[in-house]
Amino acid sequence: MQELINRAKELLADNTVARVLGWRAGDLPYDPEPAYFETEDALKDFVYNGFCGANLSKYMIEASKLEGKTLVFLKPCDTYSFNQLLKEHRVDREKAYIIGVGCKGKLDIEKIRKQGVKGIRGISGAEMTDDADVLTIDTIYGEKTCAYQDVMLGRCHVCKGKEHKVYDELIGESRETTDAERFAEVEAIEAMSPQERFAYFKKELSKCIRCNACRNVCPACSCRKCVFDSNKFDSSQKANADSFEEKMFHIIRAFHVAGRCTDCGECSRVCPQGIPLHLFNRKFIKEIDQLYGEYQAGEDTESKAPLTDYTFEDAEPSIIGERG
Amino acid sequence: MSIEAKEEFRPKIVAFCCNWCSYAGADLAGSSRLGYPADVKIIRVPCSCRVNPMFILRAFEKGADGVIMCGCHPGDCHYSTGNYYARRRMTLLFSMLDFIGVENGRTRVEWVSAAEGARFSDTMNDFVEKIRSLGKNVRLEDLRCRS
């Protein structure tokens, strides 16, 4: 972490960059937040550890409009989002100085809590230089330990790899944390009967409080004006009379990013209700892979997105019913 | 004493028809006096590609029992490629509806040209029959939209 701060200070001092986009320590040891740092002095609050799951690439849309370059720290999976934004001309590569930071998997505080850890005072073992094997948690009830692997964010179990797709320089080591099948969750739901699936999504989505966090955090949701903000659309109201409204919201949210979603998993990470929102996106990715050929959004900046492309031999929509 | 009205289930069906092929096909079906149920409400769109996935969800929310989208045959689009894009979009939307547990039979895409009045009438008869067998769509309707 000190290495990152020192490098940021250097780049600020020689005016290569006008500001730094990184993570600032929060009130608690596990809630760092994205922040701009404009002076060397401000960098004293800079933090980078296992809880810095936030994907900073979306902030680069605004930063691209500011004067001067912005130094941004991107983890391997964040670079996919940045690439995708680059492809859509939403960010300016010239305005970004990208330091690819190492990532050994990011942590999910909810999973730590689920292990029965309460009254957290401090957490060690989540620093960049740590081996990321065991977390030692200092609580008001004494010291607790957790296996790092067990409390990682769901998305890290299906990690896309430790390679940065776009960067100016690299700092820190990464580790591939894949230990699950990417589409296993989707397949488990597909295996249910339609009634079970309907009940499952009704149960999950009825928790939705329409806070729009999933939309706001999504690096692919980059429209200046969003359809959900229109007052002609019923979903702009918080109160809803029917359960289908949430489903409609989440289907449309996922559909708008279909073919552009890099599967960064931010939607599920920020959901205050813990709804597995990534399932919708991953279902679309699975279908696209199967029907239109394997495609990973953000892998490059040239290829055509599946929904802005077609072939004469594409499957007819009736295939959905036919394959059962 | 009460009178029990024995009403036959009349489904509400929304058909999005493209201006150049399917809408003309519906016209031909009409002028050829080929019958299709009056339960089908046709909405004319400039091209099948104009159909936003939200239109389909919205139709369901407003109480439709089935939604069918008709466009020019692939390769015959008035705008050359519109229906190719629509085909991918609808495939994905239908797979998602299937994923969340909505019967797949309630949505359909058919390609009907301006010369296929008979095909239009057959398609609509068949679709209405299918929706009748599935029954009323209770899962998706937004109760506020009911008058």
Interface residues (C-beta under 8 A of the other chain):
Chain A: I189 E190 P194 Q195 E196 R197 F198 A199 Y200 F201 V227 D234 A241 D242 F244 E245 K247 M248 I251 I252 A254 F255 A258 F280 K283 F284 E287 I288 L291 Y292 P306 L307 T308 Y310 T311 F312 D314 A315 E316 P317 S318 I319 I320 G321
Chain B: P53 M54 L57 R58 F60 E61 P74 G75 T81 Y84 Y85 R87 R88 R89 M90 T91 L92 L93 F94 S95 M96 L97 D98 F99 I100 G101 V102 E103 N104 G105 T107 R108 V109 R139 L140 E141 D142 L143 R144
